[in-house]
Amino acid sequence: MSRCDFPRARPAYTIESTIEGRSMRKATGFLGFLAAVLFVAGGACSAQQPLKVVGFMTDFDVKDDAVGICKAVMDGVAPGVRILDITHQSEPYNIAMGARFLAGSAPYFPKDAVFVVVIDPGVGSARKAIIAKSRVGQFFVLPDNGLITLLDQQPADKIVAAREITNPKWMIGNKLSSTFHGRDIFSPTGAHLARGDDWTTAGPALDPAKLVRLNIPAPTLDTTGIHTTVLGLDGPFGNVILNVPAALFAKLGYTLGDTVPAIIDGHDYSFPFVKTFSDVPVASPLFYIDSRGRLALSVNQRSFAEQYHVAPGMKVNIPAKK
């Protein structure tokens, strides 16, 4: 039975006669009372907030029970909560990769979604466990270690408020593990948010500007072109993702079919800008806009990263079209 299902009431009286109207009055009175009770109960139920969707991402992998335990904790706090797995195979300890996956996923979730993200090499240390809220209204439950960095580079996802999680009532209990805050802090907190609990009771407010950010510089555009970095690799294919939104790249003036010059880690290259991999011969390089709206580099059916020895963090400059 769902939270809003009520059993059907059977009439307490069978009206077969109306001797002096007394039986009818009894039945009518009872049914009126029952209707009022159901009306009040139904109104209370309709006022109950629906559960919010939870996006769940970790570097736990799925070889042991950690992911299942976290989901069980969330369902225990918010029974029936819908949990969508983003990935549990983000590279261990790689906060930058987690930040990229989080920023790439958030726009596809509801505007009131809750994200529980546990890539936490500093678990048990002095790093804070936090809730961050974006301009669009999404909540991010995660360690304060830089996972929010790329959200701030997307206007709708910019973090506008934050709180530290200190209230034991938002945790699994007072006896917290020093190594499994995914279970003890982040999962229950995410579930409290999913069921609509007041997030201001989770702990004290934090200044969003003082939250930890990674050194992933936002791309810049000037008269010489775009200056950016390699954001990550699209594994297992070896495509190279640049921190350049499609709209920013368009300002350089290139169109499909153009050859685009680029300086990658100090080396000069030129690659065709095409729509998809098969627009060039097998083993040939290309520029393209990836599925998340960023400029990327690939080699058709090969690894660009391996062939050109490219790694995350390398500097990339792309001049404007002449």
GUZA-803613 format. One record per residue (C-alpha): residue number from 1; residue in three letters; x, y, z. Coordinates in Angstrom, 1 decimal. Example, Ala and Ser with C-alpha at 12.3 -4.5 7.8 and 13.67 -1.06 7.14 Angstrom:
2
1 / ala / 12.3 / -4.5 / 7.8
2 / ser / 13.7 / -1.1 / 7.1
***
This chain:
322
1 / met / 0.0 / 0.0 / 0.0
2 / ser / 1.4 / 3.4 / -0.9
3 / arg / 1.6 / 6.3 / 1.5
4 / cys / -1.6 / 7.8 / -0.1
5 / asp / -3.7 / 4.6 / -0.4
6 / phe / -6.6 / 4.3 / 2.0
7 / pro / -8.7 / 1.1 / 2.5
8 / arg / -12.2 / 1.3 / 1.0
9 / ala / -14.8 / 1.6 / 3.8
10 / arg / -17.7 / -0.8 / 3.9
11 / pro / -21.0 / 0.7 / 4.9
12 / ala / -21.8 / 0.0 / 8.6
13 / tyr / -25.5 / 0.0 / 7.9
14 / thr / -27.7 / -1.7 / 5.4
15 / ile / -30.6 / 0.6 / 4.8
16 / glu / -33.7 / -1.5 / 4.3
17 / ser / -36.3 / 0.5 / 6.1
18 / thr / -36.8 / 4.1 / 7.3
19 / ile / -38.8 / 3.6 / 10.3
20 / glu / -39.5 / 7.1 / 11.4
21 / gly / -36.3 / 8.1 / 9.4
22 / arg / -34.0 / 6.9 / 12.2
23 / ser / -32.0 / 4.3 / 10.2
24 / met / -31.5 / 6.7 / 7.3
25 / arg / -30.3 / 9.4 / 9.7
26 / lys / -27.8 / 7.0 / 11.3
27 / ala / -26.4 / 5.9 / 8.0
28 / thr / -26.2 / 9.4 / 6.6
29 / gly / -24.5 / 10.7 / 9.7
30 / phe / -21.9 / 7.9 / 9.7
31 / leu / -21.2 / 8.3 / 5.9
32 / gly / -20.8 / 12.0 / 6.3
33 / phe / -18.4 / 11.5 / 9.2
34 / leu / -16.4 / 8.9 / 7.1
35 / ala / -16.3 / 11.3 / 4.1
36 / ala / -14.9 / 14.0 / 6.3
37 / val / -12.2 / 11.7 / 7.7
38 / leu / -11.2 / 10.6 / 4.2
39 / phe / -11.2 / 14.2 / 2.9
40 / val / -8.9 / 15.4 / 5.7
41 / ala / -6.6 / 12.4 / 5.3
42 / gly / -6.5 / 12.8 / 1.5
43 / gly / -5.7 / 16.5 / 1.9
44 / ala / -2.8 / 15.7 / 4.2
45 / cys / -1.5 / 13.2 / 1.8
46 / ser / -1.7 / 15.5 / -1.2
47 / ala / 0.2 / 18.1 / 0.8
48 / gln / 3.1 / 15.6 / 1.2
49 / gln / 6.0 / 16.5 / -1.0
50 / pro / 6.9 / 13.9 / -3.7
51 / leu / 10.4 / 12.4 / -3.3
52 / lys / 13.1 / 14.1 / -5.3
53 / val / 15.4 / 12.1 / -7.7
54 / val / 18.8 / 11.3 / -6.4
55 / gly / 21.8 / 11.2 / -8.7
56 / phe / 24.5 / 8.9 / -7.2
57 / met / 28.2 / 8.9 / -8.2
58 / thr / 31.2 / 7.4 / -6.5
59 / asp / 34.6 / 5.9 / -7.2
60 / phe / 33.6 / 2.7 / -5.2
61 / asp / 33.3 / 0.4 / -8.2
62 / val / 30.7 / -2.4 / -7.8
63 / lys / 33.0 / -5.2 / -6.8
64 / asp / 31.9 / -5.1 / -3.1
65 / asp / 28.9 / -4.0 / -1.1
66 / ala / 29.6 / -0.3 / -0.7
67 / val / 27.2 / 1.0 / -3.3
68 / gly / 24.4 / -1.3 / -2.2
69 / ile / 24.8 / -0.2 / 1.4
70 / cys / 24.6 / 3.4 / 0.5
71 / lys / 21.4 / 2.9 / -1.5
72 / ala / 19.9 / 0.9 / 1.4
73 / val / 20.6 / 3.8 / 3.7
74 / met / 19.0 / 6.3 / 1.4
75 / asp / 15.9 / 4.1 / 1.0
76 / gly / 15.7 / 3.7 / 4.8
77 / val / 15.5 / 7.4 / 5.3
78 / ala / 13.3 / 8.1 / 2.2
79 / pro / 11.4 / 4.9 / 1.4
80 / gly / 10.8 / 4.5 / -2.3
81 / val / 13.4 / 7.2 / -3.3
82 / arg / 14.4 / 6.9 / -7.0
83 / ile / 18.2 / 6.7 / -7.2
84 / leu / 19.9 / 7.1 / -10.7
85 / asp / 23.5 / 5.9 / -10.9
86 / ile / 25.7 / 8.3 / -12.8
87 / thr / 28.7 / 6.1 / -12.4
88 / his / 30.5 / 4.1 / -9.7
89 / gln / 33.7 / 3.7 / -11.8
90 / ser / 35.1 / 7.2 / -11.7
91 / glu / 38.8 / 6.8 / -11.4
92 / pro / 39.7 / 6.3 / -7.7
93 / tyr / 40.7 / 9.5 / -6.0
94 / asn / 40.4 / 11.5 / -9.2
95 / ile / 38.4 / 14.6 / -8.1
96 / ala / 38.9 / 16.3 / -11.4
97 / met / 37.2 / 13.4 / -13.2
98 / gly / 34.4 / 13.4 / -10.8
99 / ala / 33.9 / 17.2 / -11.2
100 / arg / 33.7 / 16.7 / -15.0
101 / phe / 31.2 / 13.9 / -14.7
102 / leu / 29.1 / 15.9 / -12.3
103 / ala / 29.0 / 19.0 / -14.4
104 / gly / 28.2 / 16.9 / -17.5
105 / ser / 25.3 / 15.1 / -15.8
106 / ala / 23.6 / 17.8 / -13.8
107 / pro / 21.8 / 19.6 / -16.7
108 / tyr / 20.0 / 16.3 / -17.6
109 / phe / 18.5 / 15.9 / -14.1
110 / pro / 15.4 / 17.6 / -12.7
111 / lys / 15.9 / 21.1 / -11.5
112 / asp / 15.2 / 20.0 / -7.9
113 / ala / 17.3 / 16.9 / -8.1
114 / val / 19.7 / 15.8 / -5.3
115 / phe / 23.2 / 14.6 / -6.1
116 / val / 25.2 / 12.4 / -3.7
117 / val / 28.8 / 12.3 / -4.8
118 / val / 31.5 / 10.4 / -3.0
119 / ile / 35.0 / 10.7 / -4.4
120 / asp / 36.7 / 11.4 / -1.2
121 / pro / 40.4 / 10.7 / -0.8
122 / gly / 40.4 / 12.9 / 2.3
123 / val / 37.7 / 11.0 / 4.1
124 / gly / 38.0 / 11.3 / 7.9
125 / ser / 40.3 / 14.3 / 7.7
126 / ala / 39.5 / 18.0 / 8.4
127 / arg / 37.8 / 18.4 / 5.0
128 / lys / 34.1 / 19.4 / 5.4
129 / ala / 31.1 / 17.4 / 4.4
130 / ile / 28.8 / 19.8 / 2.7
131 / ile / 25.5 / 20.5 / 0.9
132 / ala / 25.9 / 23.0 / -2.0
133 / lys / 22.9 / 24.5 / -3.8
134 / ser / 23.0 / 25.7 / -7.4
135 / arg / 21.2 / 28.6 / -8.9
136 / val / 18.7 / 26.3 / -10.7
137 / gly / 17.8 / 24.6 / -7.3
138 / gln / 19.7 / 21.4 / -7.4
139 / phe / 21.4 / 20.1 / -4.2
140 / phe / 24.9 / 18.5 / -4.2
141 / val / 25.9 / 16.4 / -1.2
142 / leu / 29.6 / 15.8 / -1.2
143 / pro / 33.0 / 16.5 / 0.4
144 / asp / 34.4 / 20.0 / 0.1
145 / asn / 37.3 / 19.0 / -2.1
146 / gly / 36.7 / 20.6 / -5.4
147 / leu / 34.0 / 18.4 / -6.9
148 / ile / 31.9 / 21.6 / -7.5
149 / thr / 34.6 / 23.3 / -9.6
150 / leu / 33.1 / 22.9 / -13.1
151 / leu / 29.5 / 23.5 / -11.9
152 / asp / 30.6 / 27.1 / -11.3
153 / gln / 31.6 / 27.4 / -15.0
154 / gln / 28.0 / 26.7 / -16.0
155 / pro / 25.7 / 29.7 / -15.2
156 / ala / 22.6 / 27.7 / -14.3
157 / asp / 24.6 / 25.3 / -12.1
158 / lys / 26.7 / 28.0 / -10.3
159 / ile / 26.8 / 27.3 / -6.5
160 / val / 24.9 / 30.1 / -4.7
161 / ala / 24.6 / 28.7 / -1.2
162 / ala / 26.1 / 26.0 / 1.0
163 / arg / 26.0 / 24.4 / 4.4
164 / glu / 28.3 / 22.1 / 6.4
165 / ile / 26.7 / 18.9 / 7.5
166 / thr / 27.1 / 18.8 / 11.3
167 / asn / 23.6 / 17.8 / 12.6
168 / pro / 23.7 / 14.1 / 13.8
169 / lys / 20.0 / 13.8 / 12.9
170 / trp / 21.0 / 14.1 / 9.2
171 / met / 23.6 / 11.3 / 9.6
172 / ile / 23.2 / 7.5 / 10.2
173 / gly / 24.1 / 7.9 / 13.8
174 / asn / 26.6 / 9.3 / 16.4
175 / lys / 29.1 / 6.5 / 15.9
176 / leu / 30.5 / 7.5 / 12.5
177 / ser / 33.1 / 5.5 / 10.6
178 / ser / 36.3 / 7.4 / 9.8
179 / thr / 36.5 / 5.8 / 6.4
180 / phe / 32.9 / 5.4 / 5.1
181 / his / 31.2 / 8.8 / 5.1
182 / gly / 29.4 / 7.7 / 2.0
183 / arg / 27.3 / 5.5 / 4.2
184 / asp / 27.2 / 7.5 / 7.4
185 / ile / 26.9 / 11.1 / 6.2
186 / phe / 26.4 / 11.7 / 2.5
187 / ser / 23.8 / 9.0 / 1.8
188 / pro / 21.4 / 9.9 / 4.7
189 / thr / 21.8 / 13.6 / 4.1
190 / gly / 20.9 / 13.1 / 0.4
191 / ala / 17.8 / 11.1 / 1.4
192 / his / 16.7 / 13.8 / 3.9
193 / leu / 16.9 / 16.3 / 1.0
194 / ala / 15.1 / 14.0 / -1.3
195 / arg / 12.1 / 13.8 / 1.1
196 / gly / 12.0 / 17.5 / 1.4
197 / asp / 13.6 / 18.2 / 4.8
198 / asp / 14.7 / 21.7 / 5.6
199 / trp / 18.3 / 21.8 / 4.6
200 / thr / 19.0 / 24.8 / 6.9
201 / thr / 18.8 / 22.4 / 9.8
202 / ala / 21.7 / 20.2 / 8.5
203 / gly / 24.3 / 22.6 / 9.8
204 / pro / 25.8 / 26.1 / 9.6
205 / ala / 25.9 / 28.2 / 6.5
206 / leu / 29.1 / 28.4 / 4.5
207 / asp / 30.3 / 31.1 / 2.1
208 / pro / 30.1 / 29.6 / -1.4
209 / ala / 33.0 / 31.6 / -2.5
210 / lys / 35.2 / 29.9 / 0.1
211 / leu / 34.5 / 26.3 / -0.9
212 / val / 37.4 / 24.4 / -2.4
213 / arg / 37.9 / 24.6 / -6.1
214 / leu / 40.4 / 22.7 / -8.3
215 / asn / 42.8 / 24.5 / -10.4
216 / ile / 40.8 / 24.0 / -13.6
217 / pro / 40.9 / 27.4 / -15.2
218 / ala / 37.9 / 28.6 / -17.2
219 / pro / 38.6 / 29.0 / -20.9
220 / thr / 39.4 / 32.6 / -22.0
221 / leu / 38.8 / 34.3 / -25.3
222 / asp / 40.8 / 37.3 / -26.5
223 / thr / 42.0 / 38.7 / -29.8
224 / thr / 44.5 / 35.9 / -30.3
225 / gly / 41.9 / 33.1 / -29.8
226 / ile / 40.8 / 30.7 / -27.1
227 / his / 43.2 / 29.6 / -24.3
228 / thr / 42.1 / 26.5 / -22.4
229 / thr / 43.2 / 23.1 / -21.0
230 / val / 42.6 / 19.4 / -21.6
231 / leu / 39.7 / 18.7 / -19.3
232 / gly / 39.7 / 14.9 / -19.5
233 / leu / 39.7 / 11.8 / -21.6
234 / asp / 36.7 / 10.1 / -22.9
235 / gly / 37.6 / 6.5 / -21.9
236 / pro / 38.0 / 3.9 / -23.1
237 / phe / 38.2 / 5.5 / -26.5
238 / gly / 41.0 / 8.0 / -25.8
239 / asn / 39.1 / 11.1 / -27.1
240 / val / 40.4 / 14.3 / -25.6
241 / ile / 37.8 / 16.7 / -24.1
242 / leu / 38.7 / 20.4 / -24.0
243 / asn / 37.3 / 22.8 / -21.6
244 / val / 35.7 / 24.8 / -24.4
245 / pro / 31.9 / 25.0 / -24.7
246 / ala / 30.5 / 24.8 / -28.3
247 / ala / 29.1 / 28.4 / -28.0
248 / leu / 32.6 / 29.7 / -27.1
249 / phe / 34.3 / 27.8 / -29.9
250 / ala / 31.7 / 29.2 / -32.4
251 / lys / 33.0 / 32.7 / -31.7
252 / leu / 36.3 / 31.8 / -33.4
253 / gly / 34.4 / 31.7 / -36.7
254 / tyr / 35.1 / 28.1 / -37.8
255 / thr / 32.4 / 26.0 / -39.5
256 / leu / 32.1 / 22.4 / -40.3
257 / gly / 34.7 / 21.4 / -42.9
258 / asp / 37.2 / 23.9 / -41.9
259 / thr / 40.8 / 23.0 / -40.8
260 / val / 41.4 / 24.2 / -37.3
261 / pro / 44.9 / 24.9 / -36.1
262 / ala / 45.8 / 24.3 / -32.4
263 / ile / 48.8 / 24.4 / -30.1
264 / ile / 48.7 / 21.5 / -27.7
265 / asp / 51.3 / 21.5 / -25.0
266 / gly / 53.5 / 23.6 / -27.2
267 / his / 53.2 / 21.5 / -30.3
268 / asp / 51.5 / 22.9 / -33.5
269 / tyr / 48.8 / 20.8 / -35.2
270 / ser / 45.9 / 21.3 / -37.6
271 / phe / 42.8 / 19.1 / -37.7
272 / pro / 39.5 / 19.1 / -39.7
273 / phe / 36.4 / 20.3 / -37.8
274 / val / 33.7 / 17.7 / -38.6
275 / lys / 30.4 / 16.5 / -37.3
276 / thr / 31.3 / 12.9 / -36.4
277 / phe / 34.1 / 10.4 / -36.4
278 / ser / 33.2 / 8.7 / -39.7
279 / asp / 33.5 / 12.1 / -41.5
280 / val / 37.2 / 11.3 / -41.7
281 / pro / 39.0 / 8.1 / -42.8
282 / val / 39.9 / 5.5 / -40.2
283 / ala / 43.0 / 6.4 / -38.2
284 / ser / 42.6 / 10.1 / -39.1
285 / pro / 42.3 / 12.9 / -36.5
286 / leu / 39.4 / 15.4 / -36.1
287 / phe / 37.9 / 18.2 / -34.1
288 / tyr / 34.2 / 17.7 / -33.1
289 / ile / 31.6 / 18.9 / -30.6
290 / asp / 31.1 / 16.1 / -28.1
291 / ser / 27.7 / 14.9 / -26.8
292 / arg / 27.9 / 17.2 / -23.7
293 / gly / 28.5 / 20.3 / -25.8
294 / arg / 32.3 / 20.7 / -25.5
295 / leu / 35.0 / 20.8 / -28.2
296 / ala / 36.9 / 17.6 / -28.4
297 / leu / 39.6 / 15.8 / -30.4
298 / ser / 39.6 / 12.2 / -31.6
299 / val / 41.2 / 9.8 / -34.0
300 / asn / 38.6 / 7.7 / -35.9
301 / gln / 38.6 / 4.3 / -34.3
302 / arg / 41.9 / 5.0 / -32.5
303 / ser / 43.0 / 6.8 / -29.3
304 / phe / 43.9 / 10.5 / -29.8
305 / ala / 45.4 / 10.6 / -26.3
306 / glu / 47.8 / 7.7 / -27.0
307 / gln / 48.7 / 8.8 / -30.6
308 / tyr / 49.5 / 12.4 / -29.7
309 / his / 50.6 / 11.8 / -26.0
310 / val / 48.0 / 14.1 / -24.6
311 / ala / 46.9 / 14.1 / -20.9
312 / pro / 44.5 / 16.1 / -18.7
313 / gly / 45.7 / 19.5 / -17.7
314 / met / 47.8 / 20.3 / -20.8
315 / lys / 47.4 / 23.8 / -22.2
316 / val / 45.7 / 24.3 / -25.6
317 / asn / 45.5 / 27.4 / -27.7
318 / ile / 43.2 / 27.8 / -30.7
319 / pro / 43.5 / 30.9 / -32.8
320 / ala / 40.6 / 32.7 / -34.4
321 / lys / 39.8 / 32.0 / -38.1
322 / lys / 41.7 / 34.2 / -40.4
***
